[in-house]
Amino acid sequence: MTPTAFLEWLAAMRAAGLARSDKDCAELLGVTPTGLLRMKKKGTTRQTALACRALYHNMEPWC
């Protein structure tokens, strides 16, 4: 996921009412605020990109 796509995901999460802030998104992803800043600058792995899609679609973890 490119940095631009990640920023779009953050905005989409807020617009959809799934998160109120970047901090909320970091918690949903299980990363620190510093990790979130790194993703904003450098992009994400495929694994994180898939997690972003699942969170946006309000999917529960596979149990």
PERAQUI-V325334 format. One record per residue. RES is the residue in one letter. PHI is phi in degrees with one decimal (none if undefined). PSI is psi in whole degrees, -180 to 180 (none if undefined). Layout:
res=RES phi=PHI psi=PSI
res=RES phi=PHI psi=PSI
This chain:
res=M phi=none psi=127
res=T phi=-72.9 psi=162
res=P phi=-57.7 psi=-39
res=T phi=-63.3 psi=-45
res=A phi=-63.9 psi=-37
res=F phi=-65.3 psi=-42
res=L phi=-62.4 psi=-38
res=E phi=-64.4 psi=-39
res=W phi=-63.7 psi=-44
res=L phi=-57.6 psi=-45
res=A phi=-64.7 psi=-40
res=A phi=-65.1 psi=-38
res=M phi=-62.9 psi=-41
res=R phi=-69.0 psi=-44
res=A phi=-62.4 psi=-34
res=A phi=-82.0 psi=-5
res=G phi=76.8 psi=17
res=L phi=-88.0 psi=-15
res=A phi=-154.9 psi=147
res=R phi=-95.8 psi=-19
res=S phi=-155.3 psi=172
res=D phi=-62.2 psi=-35
res=K phi=-60.4 psi=-43
res=D phi=-60.1 psi=-44
res=C phi=-63.7 psi=-41
res=A phi=-60.8 psi=-44
res=E phi=-64.1 psi=-41
res=L phi=-61.8 psi=-38
res=L phi=-80.6 psi=-14
res=G phi=75.5 psi=33
res=V phi=-122.5 psi=164
res=T phi=-80.0 psi=163
res=P phi=-57.0 psi=-35
res=T phi=-65.4 psi=-40
res=G phi=-62.9 psi=-39
res=L phi=-64.4 psi=-42
res=L phi=-60.7 psi=-40
res=R phi=-61.1 psi=-42
res=M phi=-65.3 psi=-35
res=K phi=-63.6 psi=-35
res=K phi=-88.1 psi=-37
res=K phi=-115.2 psi=-7
res=G phi=89.1 psi=-174
res=T phi=-127.9 psi=169
res=T phi=-78.0 psi=168
res=R phi=-61.6 psi=-39
res=Q phi=-59.4 psi=-46
res=T phi=-68.2 psi=-38
res=A phi=-61.5 psi=-40
res=L phi=-66.5 psi=-39
res=A phi=-63.2 psi=-39
res=C phi=-60.7 psi=-45
res=R phi=-62.4 psi=-44
res=A phi=-63.3 psi=-43
res=L phi=-64.8 psi=-40
res=Y phi=-62.2 psi=-35
res=H phi=-91.3 psi=12
res=N phi=57.5 psi=38
res=M phi=-83.3 psi=143
res=E phi=-85.5 psi=156
res=P phi=-60.7 psi=151
res=W phi=-74.1 psi=118
res=C phi=-104.8 psi=none
